[in-house]
Amino acid sequence: MSKPWLDLAEKTLGPDDTVERTYSCNFNKQNGYLCLGRKKMVFVNVKGFLRKSYEVLLDAPYSEVDEVKLVSRYNFEITHNGETHQLQTSDITAKIVVEGIEDVIKSSPVKPKIPISGL
């Protein structure tokens, strides 16, 4: 059975990109999933309990990401086109997510130069 949030993430990434990693977290206090593709990252917000709805809150090609910064044990920031977004994890440390972002960026075919700080 497919996951609707993952289907939306794959659709947002486009036909020539795939989801490499996903992380459950909060994005600007909105619950959902950070999905890392080979060319960009997206955040899919999940709302509701019985009737869930899904919305893309971040659609960021790596070429438009200015910085990824580890802030604390469970918090990190992504700066996209000059706007800083606060992300918070709960089940894993933020360092694991930031290292995952770094790994996906290194293997990306677009070879973006994104500063990773706080590690």
N, C-alpha and C positions, 0 to 999 in steps of 0.2 A: 504494500500500500504506500503510495507516494505521500509526501508531506507537502501540503499546499504552500507553505512558506518557502520551501526549497524549490518548488516549481516556479514560484514567482521570482526568486533569486536567479534561477537559470535563465528564465525569459528575459530578465533585466540585463544579465550579462551579455546576452546575444548568442547567435548560432556558432560563432568561432571562439567561444570561451567556455570554460567549465568551472564548476565550484571545486576548489582544491581543499578548502577547510571551512568549517563552520564553528562558531562559538556562541553559546547562549550568554547574553549580557543585556545591560540597559544602555540605551543611547539617549542622552539628554533626558534621562528619567523615563524613557519609554521602553517597555520590555520587548525583546525579540531576539533576532539572530544576526550576527555579523558574518557575512559570507565572503570568502576570499576567492576570487577568480584569478586567472593567469594574467589578466589585463586590467582588472579593476575590482574594487570592493563595493559591496552593497550591504545595507542594513535593512532588514525586513521587520517591521513592527507587527506584533501579534496582539490583538485586542479581543476581549470577550472571554466568556467561559464556555457556555454551551454553543453559542453561535459566534464562532471566531471570525474576525476579519483581518486582512493583511494589507500592509501599506509599505511601500519603499520610502524610507526616510533619508537614506544616503545612497547616492549613485555616483561613485567617485572613481574615474579612471586614475590609475597610479600617476599619470603625468600631471594630474591636478592636485595631488596630495602634497602638502607643503612639509608636514612633519608628523611623526608618530612619537609620542612621549609617554613613558611610564611615570606616573605621578605618585602612586603608593601601592601597597600590597594588592588592592582590589580595584584600583582606578588607573585609567590611562586616557590620553587625549589623541584625537586625530584632527589635524588642521587641514581643511580642504578649501581651496580657493580663498584663503585668508580668514575663514571662519573656523573657530575651535569648537569641537564637539567633545563632550564629556561622556566617557563610557565606563561602566562599572560591571565587574564580574561578581559572581557569588559562589560558584562551585569550584572554580580553579583560580589561581592567582593571575593578576593582570600580566605579570612577567611572561607567563606561558603564552598568552595571546599575542603580546608584542613580539616575542621570539617567533611565533608562528607567522605573523605578518612579515617579519624580516626574512624568514625562509621562503615564503611564497614570492616575495619581491625579488629575491636573488635568482629564483628560477623563472621569473617572468620573461617572456620573449621581448617585451618592450624595454627592458633594462632601465627602469626608472631610478633616479637618484633621490631617494627620500631619506632625510636625516631621521635616524632612530636614536632617541636620547633616553637617559634614565636607567639603562640596563647596567 
